[in-house]
Amino acid sequence: MAAVTDKEHFTKSFNIEDTAIVLIDHQIGTCGWVHSIDAELLQKNVKILATFATATKMPLVLTSSMETNVQGLLLDVIQKAAPDAYVKRTKRLGIVNAFNDPNFADAVRAAGKKNLIVAGVTTDVCLVPPAISMQNEGFHIKCVLDAGGSPTTLAEEVAWERLKQAGIPVTSTNAVVTELIKDWSTEAGQLAFPLLA
């Protein structure tokens, strides 16, 4: 994959046809570690992303970490919105940077899309390291910041700064979904409208 320029990172518009959605470690227990965003809002936005990906047949890549420990299973909203992707999830055994897990990295590559919309349950630990690793491999990345959070506001702000330093653009759930659909009158627009309303 060819390297991308700084300008492309911040100006390239993603499309349904050339983009995959990647959700990292949105697990029942792990969500309890997030205090920089309202828990209901986090889960709502994760549900929107998973539901939209499934409805539009976009590749959806899921991973979890140490499910049998306190982290637990992926959120019920993911299991219900994307049952096929849930079954295919990569269950990591402890590797912190998800993209360092060969099985997860292969799943991301197998999605066959150069553009990745990425969210992690904790921005500081679950999102930033794999986003940087994916970018270093040549993927175009957009990080969805309201589908995750951090244990403290300071940790969240530091994570945002790390993404900025790495040249990775950030976005929100509503913004990225509307970027994908382009037009409310399309089939995808009609699918998205009730999710975002």
C-alpha positions as CSV (number, residue, x, y, z in Angstrom):
1,M,0.0,0.0,0.0
2,A,1.3,3.4,-0.9
3,A,2.1,5.9,1.8
4,V,-0.4,8.8,2.2
5,T,0.4,12.4,2.5
6,D,-0.6,14.7,5.3
7,K,-2.9,16.7,3.0
8,E,-4.7,13.5,2.0
9,H,-5.2,12.5,5.6
10,F,-7.2,15.7,6.3
11,T,-9.0,16.3,3.0
12,K,-9.8,12.9,1.6
13,S,-13.5,12.1,1.8
14,F,-14.4,8.5,2.6
15,N,-17.1,6.6,0.7
16,I,-19.1,3.5,1.6
17,E,-17.5,1.6,-1.3
18,D,-13.9,2.1,-0.3
19,T,-14.1,2.1,3.5
20,A,-14.2,-0.4,6.4
21,I,-15.2,0.2,10.0
22,V,-13.0,-1.1,12.8
23,L,-14.3,-1.3,16.4
24,I,-11.7,-2.2,19.1
25,D,-12.5,-3.6,22.5
26,H,-16.0,-2.2,23.1
27,Q,-16.5,-4.7,25.9
28,I,-19.0,-4.7,28.8
29,G,-16.3,-4.5,31.5
30,T,-13.9,-2.2,29.7
31,C,-16.7,0.4,29.1
32,G,-16.7,0.9,32.9
33,W,-13.2,2.3,32.7
34,V,-14.3,5.2,30.5
35,H,-15.2,8.4,32.4
36,S,-14.5,11.2,29.9
37,I,-17.8,10.6,28.0
38,D,-21.3,9.6,29.0
39,A,-21.6,5.8,28.9
40,E,-25.0,5.9,27.2
41,L,-23.7,8.2,24.5
42,L,-20.7,5.9,23.9
43,Q,-22.9,2.9,23.5
44,K,-25.3,4.8,21.2
45,N,-22.5,5.8,18.9
46,V,-21.0,2.3,18.8
47,K,-24.4,0.9,17.9
48,I,-24.8,3.5,15.1
49,L,-21.5,2.5,13.6
50,A,-22.1,-1.2,13.8
51,T,-25.7,-0.9,12.5
52,F,-24.7,1.4,9.7
53,A,-21.9,-0.9,8.6
54,T,-24.1,-4.0,8.6
55,A,-27.0,-2.3,6.8
56,T,-24.8,-0.9,4.0
57,K,-22.7,-4.1,3.8
58,M,-19.5,-2.2,4.7
59,P,-16.8,-4.5,6.1
60,L,-16.9,-4.4,9.9
61,V,-13.9,-5.7,11.8
62,L,-14.3,-6.3,15.5
63,T,-11.8,-7.3,18.2
64,S,-11.9,-7.9,21.9
65,S,-9.2,-8.5,24.6
66,M,-9.2,-11.2,27.2
67,E,-13.0,-11.8,27.1
68,T,-12.9,-14.3,30.0
69,N,-11.5,-11.7,32.4
70,V,-13.0,-8.5,33.8
71,Q,-13.2,-7.0,30.3
72,G,-16.1,-9.4,29.3
73,L,-17.8,-9.8,26.0
74,L,-18.4,-7.1,23.4
75,L,-21.4,-4.9,24.1
76,D,-24.8,-6.4,23.5
77,V,-25.5,-3.6,21.0
78,I,-22.7,-4.9,18.8
79,Q,-23.8,-8.5,19.1
80,K,-27.3,-7.6,18.1
81,A,-26.4,-5.0,15.4
82,A,-23.7,-7.1,13.7
83,P,-24.1,-10.8,14.6
84,D,-22.0,-12.0,11.7
85,A,-19.1,-9.7,12.4
86,Y,-19.4,-10.6,16.1
87,V,-18.9,-14.3,15.4
88,K,-15.8,-13.5,13.3
89,R,-14.3,-11.1,15.8
90,T,-10.6,-11.5,16.8
91,K,-10.4,-12.5,20.4
92,R,-7.0,-11.3,21.5
93,L,-5.3,-12.9,24.5
94,G,-3.6,-9.8,25.9
95,I,-1.8,-7.9,23.1
96,V,-2.4,-4.2,23.9
97,N,-1.9,-2.7,20.5
98,A,-4.6,-4.6,18.6
99,F,-2.8,-4.2,15.3
100,N,0.2,-6.1,16.7
101,D,-2.0,-9.2,16.9
102,P,-1.4,-11.0,13.6
103,N,-4.9,-12.4,13.5
104,F,-6.5,-8.9,13.9
105,A,-4.1,-7.3,11.5
106,D,-4.9,-10.0,8.9
107,A,-8.6,-9.4,9.5
108,V,-8.2,-5.6,8.8
109,R,-6.1,-6.3,5.7
110,A,-8.7,-8.9,4.5
111,A,-11.4,-6.3,4.6
112,G,-9.8,-5.1,1.4
113,K,-10.3,-1.3,2.0
114,K,-7.7,1.4,2.1
115,N,-9.8,3.7,4.2
116,L,-10.5,2.8,7.8
117,I,-12.9,4.4,10.2
118,V,-11.6,3.3,13.6
119,A,-13.0,3.6,17.2
120,G,-11.6,2.1,20.4
121,V,-13.4,1.9,23.7
122,T,-10.5,3.7,25.4
123,T,-9.0,6.4,23.2
124,D,-5.7,6.5,25.1
125,V,-5.0,2.7,25.1
126,C,-7.3,0.9,22.7
127,L,-7.4,3.5,19.8
128,V,-4.2,5.5,19.5
129,P,-1.6,2.7,19.2
130,P,-3.4,0.6,16.6
131,A,-4.5,3.7,14.6
132,I,-0.8,4.8,14.4
133,S,0.2,1.3,13.4
134,M,-2.5,1.1,10.7
135,Q,-1.4,4.5,9.4
136,N,2.2,3.4,9.3
137,E,1.2,0.5,7.1
138,G,-0.4,2.9,4.6
139,F,-4.1,2.9,5.5
140,H,-6.0,6.2,5.5
141,I,-7.4,6.5,9.1
142,K,-10.2,8.5,10.6
143,C,-10.7,8.1,14.4
144,V,-14.2,8.5,15.8
145,L,-13.8,10.1,19.2
146,D,-17.3,10.0,20.5
147,A,-17.4,6.2,20.2
148,G,-14.9,5.8,23.0
149,G,-13.2,7.8,25.8
150,S,-10.6,7.6,28.5
151,P,-10.4,7.1,32.3
152,T,-9.8,10.8,32.8
153,T,-10.3,14.0,30.8
154,L,-6.5,14.6,30.9
155,A,-5.9,11.1,29.4
156,E,-8.4,11.9,26.7
157,E,-6.8,15.2,25.9
158,V,-3.3,13.6,25.7
159,A,-4.7,10.9,23.4
160,W,-6.2,13.6,21.0
161,E,-2.8,15.4,21.0
162,R,-1.0,12.1,20.1
163,L,-3.4,11.6,17.2
164,K,-2.8,15.2,16.1
165,Q,1.0,14.7,16.3
166,A,0.7,11.6,14.2
167,G,-1.3,13.4,11.6
168,I,-4.4,11.3,12.0
169,P,-7.7,13.1,11.5
170,V,-10.5,12.8,14.1
171,T,-14.2,12.9,13.6
172,S,-17.5,12.2,15.3
173,T,-20.1,9.5,14.7
174,N,-22.7,11.7,13.0
175,A,-20.0,13.5,11.0
176,V,-18.5,10.4,9.6
177,V,-21.8,8.7,8.8
178,T,-23.0,11.7,6.9
179,E,-19.6,11.9,5.1
180,L,-20.2,8.4,3.9
181,I,-23.7,8.8,2.7
182,K,-23.2,12.2,1.0
183,D,-27.0,12.5,0.2
184,W,-30.0,11.9,2.5
185,S,-32.1,10.8,-0.6
186,T,-29.9,7.8,-1.3
187,E,-30.6,4.3,0.0
188,A,-27.7,4.7,2.5
189,G,-29.1,8.1,3.5
190,Q,-32.5,6.6,4.2
191,L,-30.8,4.0,6.4
192,A,-28.7,6.5,8.2
193,F,-31.4,9.1,9.0
194,P,-33.3,7.1,11.7
195,L,-30.0,6.1,13.3
196,L,-28.8,9.7,13.7
197,A,-32.2,11.3,14.5
